[in-house]
Amino acid sequence: MQSIFAPRTGGMLIALISMLLSACLFAPGKFTSTLDLRKDGQFSFAYTGEIHMLALSKLAEEANKAPASFTPETCYKDDTFDERPCTDEDLAKQKQAWEEEQARSAEKRQQDAQSMRAILGGIDPSSPKAAEELAARLRRQAGWKRVDYKGDGLFDVDFAITGRLDHDFTFPTIERFPMANAFVQIAMRNDGSVRVDAPGFAPAAGGEPFRSMMGAKDNMPPPSPVDGTFTLRTDGTILANNTDEGPQPDPAGQKLDWAVNLRTPAAPTALIKLGNP
């Protein structure tokens, strides 16, 4: 499996696990997404385009790093602190300390690997088949019509689902994943209205915070900037929204359009009154 980012040392694995625990796992690239809400509670949602899994290849790279080799440290005189040749005893003590540290590090890496597998729903990120395993898992879930892995943590997908809003809805969800950051959320209210939020369609979702944390240097290919459109159509009453143009006429009732890119000021949001509670 290809690597998303160039190697760096010191704290990288900890930073990646912290990022995963904060659920900053997925980001959109180029996409088109639509949501249709009907007053009778019927809905349709679609997402076609790119999804970046921001740490998948980097986790594999970190897990498969070659073990370090022992390198003697410089020895100094006790009285003048001038450099001196190391004795066999010096070298033996240094190597013992290094071996003890390696043992502690190996134990920590094993614990980290277990944590990563739990976060990734049992997928081993050190496996070259990890990305395809995730793609296969998505393909068997309802709604995922196509999932193609393009390398470097990039998936090209076609997702579409219809149903009835008798429960909240979140996209994406992944089988056996304990967490995944939401692109779109629909939350039902007792008064018959629904709140639509698209936190994953905010400018920051395009991978720049992750890129900054990893360090943008050398040959690190950045994720594609978020660049897409999100359209909401409804025959309900639009109570609130943060589009530039406001509700526009549509054969299905009214629609709201958001352009999602690095210039987008805020994540799309709307409040829609549907049928009676």
C-alpha positions as CSV (number, residue, x, y, z in Angstrom):
1,M,0.0,0.0,0.0
2,Q,1.3,3.4,-0.9
3,S,2.2,5.9,1.8
4,I,0.3,9.3,2.2
5,F,3.1,11.1,4.0
6,A,6.9,11.1,4.1
7,P,8.4,9.5,7.3
8,R,9.0,11.6,10.3
9,T,10.4,10.5,13.7
10,G,9.4,11.2,17.3
11,G,5.8,11.1,18.5
12,M,4.3,10.5,15.0
13,L,2.4,7.3,16.1
14,I,1.1,9.1,19.2
15,A,-0.1,12.0,17.1
16,L,-1.9,9.7,14.7
17,I,-3.6,7.8,17.5
18,S,-4.6,11.1,19.1
19,M,-6.1,12.2,15.8
20,L,-8.0,9.0,15.4
21,L,-9.4,9.2,19.0
22,S,-10.6,12.7,18.2
23,A,-12.5,11.1,15.2
24,C,-10.7,13.2,12.5
25,L,-10.5,10.2,10.3
26,F,-12.2,11.0,7.0
27,A,-12.3,14.1,4.7
28,P,-14.1,14.8,1.5
29,G,-12.1,15.7,-1.7
30,K,-14.0,16.4,-4.9
31,F,-17.6,15.5,-4.6
32,T,-21.3,16.1,-5.3
33,S,-23.9,15.5,-2.6
34,T,-27.7,15.9,-2.5
35,L,-30.3,15.5,0.2
36,D,-34.1,15.4,-0.5
37,L,-36.5,15.8,2.4
38,R,-40.2,15.3,2.0
39,K,-43.0,16.5,4.4
40,D,-44.2,12.9,4.8
41,G,-40.8,11.9,6.2
42,Q,-39.3,10.3,3.2
43,F,-35.7,11.2,2.4
44,S,-33.0,10.5,-0.1
45,F,-29.3,11.2,0.3
46,A,-26.4,10.8,-2.1
47,Y,-22.7,11.4,-2.1
48,T,-20.5,10.8,-5.2
49,G,-16.8,11.5,-5.3
50,E,-13.7,11.3,-3.2
51,I,-13.2,10.4,0.5
52,H,-9.8,10.6,2.1
53,M,-8.9,8.2,5.0
54,L,-6.3,10.5,6.3
55,A,-4.1,8.2,8.3
56,L,-4.5,4.7,6.8
57,S,-1.2,4.5,4.8
58,K,0.7,6.5,7.4
59,L,-0.3,4.1,10.1
60,A,1.0,1.2,8.0
61,E,4.2,3.0,7.4
62,E,4.8,3.6,11.1
63,A,3.8,0.1,12.1
64,N,6.3,-1.4,9.5
65,K,9.3,0.7,10.3
66,A,12.6,-1.1,10.5
67,P,13.9,-1.4,14.1
68,A,16.6,1.0,15.1
69,S,20.2,-0.1,15.5
70,F,22.5,0.7,18.4
71,T,24.7,3.8,18.0
72,P,27.3,4.5,20.7
73,E,27.1,7.9,22.4
74,T,30.1,10.2,22.9
75,C,32.0,9.7,26.1
76,Y,33.4,12.6,28.2
77,K,36.0,13.0,31.0
78,D,34.4,13.5,34.4
79,D,36.6,16.4,35.4
80,T,37.0,18.5,32.2
81,F,34.0,17.2,30.2
82,D,36.4,16.9,27.3
83,E,35.6,14.2,24.7
84,R,37.4,10.9,25.3
85,P,37.4,7.4,23.8
86,C,34.7,5.1,25.2
87,T,35.8,2.0,27.1
88,D,34.3,-1.4,26.7
89,E,32.5,-0.9,30.0
90,D,31.0,2.4,28.7
91,L,29.8,0.7,25.5
92,A,28.3,-2.2,27.5
93,K,26.3,0.1,29.8
94,Q,25.1,2.2,26.8
95,K,24.0,-0.9,24.9
96,Q,22.2,-2.3,28.0
97,A,20.3,1.0,28.5
98,W,19.5,1.1,24.7
99,E,18.2,-2.5,24.8
100,E,16.0,-1.7,27.9
101,E,14.6,1.3,26.0
102,Q,13.9,-0.8,22.9
103,A,12.0,-3.4,25.0
104,R,9.9,-0.6,26.5
105,S,9.3,0.8,23.0
106,A,8.3,-2.6,21.6
107,E,5.8,-3.1,24.4
108,K,4.3,0.4,23.8
109,R,4.1,-0.2,20.0
110,Q,2.2,-3.5,20.7
111,Q,-0.2,-1.6,22.8
112,D,-0.6,1.1,20.2
113,A,-1.2,-1.5,17.5
114,Q,-4.0,-3.0,19.6
115,S,-5.5,0.5,20.0
116,M,-5.3,1.2,16.3
117,R,-7.0,-2.1,15.4
118,A,-9.8,-1.3,17.8
119,I,-10.2,2.2,16.3
120,L,-10.2,0.8,12.8
121,G,-12.8,-1.9,13.6
122,G,-10.3,-4.8,13.7
123,I,-8.5,-3.8,10.5
124,D,-4.7,-4.1,10.9
125,P,-3.1,-0.9,9.5
126,S,0.2,-2.7,9.0
127,S,-1.3,-5.0,6.4
128,P,-0.9,-4.0,2.7
129,K,-4.5,-5.2,2.3
130,A,-5.9,-2.9,4.9
131,A,-7.3,-0.4,2.4
132,E,-9.0,-3.0,0.3
133,E,-10.4,-4.7,3.4
134,L,-12.0,-1.4,4.3
135,A,-13.3,-1.0,0.8
136,A,-14.8,-4.5,0.9
137,R,-16.5,-3.8,4.2
138,L,-18.1,-0.6,2.8
139,R,-19.3,-2.4,-0.4
140,R,-21.4,-4.8,1.6
141,Q,-23.1,-2.1,3.5
142,A,-26.4,-0.7,2.3
143,G,-26.1,2.4,0.1
144,W,-22.5,2.0,-1.0
145,K,-22.9,1.4,-4.7
146,R,-19.3,1.7,-5.6
147,V,-16.1,1.9,-3.5
148,D,-12.8,2.0,-5.4
149,Y,-9.4,2.5,-3.7
150,K,-7.1,4.8,-5.7
151,G,-4.0,4.7,-3.4
152,D,-2.6,7.2,-1.0
153,G,-5.6,6.9,1.3
154,L,-8.0,8.0,-1.4
155,F,-11.3,6.2,-2.1
156,D,-13.7,7.0,-5.0
157,V,-17.2,6.2,-3.9
158,D,-20.8,6.3,-5.1
159,F,-23.3,6.3,-2.2
160,A,-27.1,6.6,-2.3
161,I,-29.8,5.7,0.1
162,T,-33.5,6.4,0.6
163,G,-35.7,5.8,3.6
164,R,-38.0,7.3,6.1
165,L,-37.0,9.7,8.8
166,D,-38.1,7.8,11.9
167,H,-34.6,8.1,13.3
168,D,-31.6,10.3,13.0
169,F,-29.2,9.8,10.0
170,T,-25.4,10.2,9.8
171,F,-23.1,9.8,6.8
172,P,-20.7,8.0,6.7
173,T,-21.0,5.1,9.1
174,I,-18.8,2.1,8.8
175,E,-19.5,-1.4,10.1
176,R,-17.5,-2.2,13.3
177,F,-15.9,1.3,13.4
178,P,-16.5,2.7,16.9
179,M,-16.3,6.2,15.5
180,A,-16.2,8.2,12.3
181,N,-16.5,11.9,11.8
182,A,-19.8,12.9,10.2
183,F,-20.0,14.6,6.8
184,V,-23.8,15.1,7.1
185,Q,-26.1,14.7,10.1
186,I,-29.9,14.8,10.2
187,A,-31.4,15.2,13.7
188,M,-35.1,14.9,14.3
189,R,-37.0,17.2,16.7
190,N,-40.2,16.6,18.6
191,D,-42.0,19.4,16.8
192,G,-41.7,17.8,13.4
193,S,-38.7,19.7,12.2
194,V,-35.3,18.4,11.3
195,R,-31.9,20.0,11.7
196,V,-29.4,19.3,8.9
197,D,-25.7,19.9,9.7
198,A,-22.7,19.1,7.4
199,P,-19.6,19.4,9.6
200,G,-17.6,17.4,7.1
201,F,-18.2,20.0,4.4
202,A,-16.5,22.7,6.3
203,P,-13.2,24.1,4.8
204,A,-11.1,22.6,7.5
205,A,-12.4,19.1,6.6
206,G,-10.1,19.1,3.5
207,G,-7.1,17.8,5.4
208,E,-5.1,21.0,6.0
209,P,-5.1,20.7,9.9
210,F,-3.8,17.1,9.5
211,R,-1.2,18.2,7.0
212,S,0.0,20.8,9.3
213,M,0.2,18.4,12.2
214,M,2.3,15.9,10.1
215,G,4.4,18.7,8.6
216,A,4.2,19.8,5.0
217,K,7.6,19.1,3.6
218,D,9.6,17.3,1.0
219,N,7.6,14.9,-1.2
220,M,4.5,14.7,1.0
221,P,1.5,14.7,-1.4
222,P,-1.3,16.7,0.3
223,P,-4.9,15.5,0.2
224,S,-7.0,17.1,-2.5
225,P,-8.6,20.3,-1.2
226,V,-12.3,19.9,-0.4
227,D,-14.2,21.0,-3.6
228,G,-17.8,20.1,-4.0
229,T,-21.5,21.0,-3.9
230,F,-24.2,20.2,-1.4
231,T,-27.9,20.6,-2.5
232,L,-30.9,20.2,-0.2
233,R,-34.3,20.0,-1.8
234,T,-37.6,19.9,0.2
235,D,-41.3,20.5,0.0
236,G,-41.2,21.4,3.7
237,T,-40.8,24.8,5.3
238,I,-37.2,26.1,5.4
239,L,-37.0,27.8,8.9
240,A,-33.3,28.6,8.9
241,N,-30.2,28.2,6.7
242,N,-26.8,29.6,6.1
243,T,-26.6,29.7,2.3
244,D,-25.6,32.9,0.5
245,E,-28.7,33.0,-1.7
246,G,-31.3,31.6,0.6
247,P,-34.1,29.2,-0.6
248,Q,-34.5,29.0,-4.4
249,P,-37.6,27.7,-6.4
250,D,-37.3,24.0,-7.4
251,P,-39.7,21.6,-9.1
252,A,-39.7,19.6,-5.9
253,G,-40.5,22.6,-3.7
254,Q,-37.5,24.7,-2.7
255,K,-33.8,24.1,-2.7
256,L,-30.7,25.3,-0.8
257,D,-27.3,25.2,-2.5
258,W,-23.9,25.3,-0.9
259,A,-20.5,25.5,-2.7
260,V,-18.0,23.7,-0.5
261,N,-14.4,24.7,-0.9
262,L,-11.6,26.5,0.9
263,R,-13.5,29.8,0.7
264,T,-16.6,28.4,2.4
265,P,-17.1,30.5,5.5
266,A,-18.9,27.8,7.6
267,A,-20.3,24.3,7.4
268,P,-23.7,24.0,5.8
269,T,-26.7,24.0,8.2
270,A,-30.4,24.2,7.9
271,L,-33.6,23.8,9.9
272,I,-36.6,22.3,8.0
273,K,-40.2,21.9,9.2
274,L,-41.7,18.7,7.8
275,G,-45.0,17.1,8.8
276,N,-46.8,17.3,12.2
277,P,-45.0,15.8,15.2
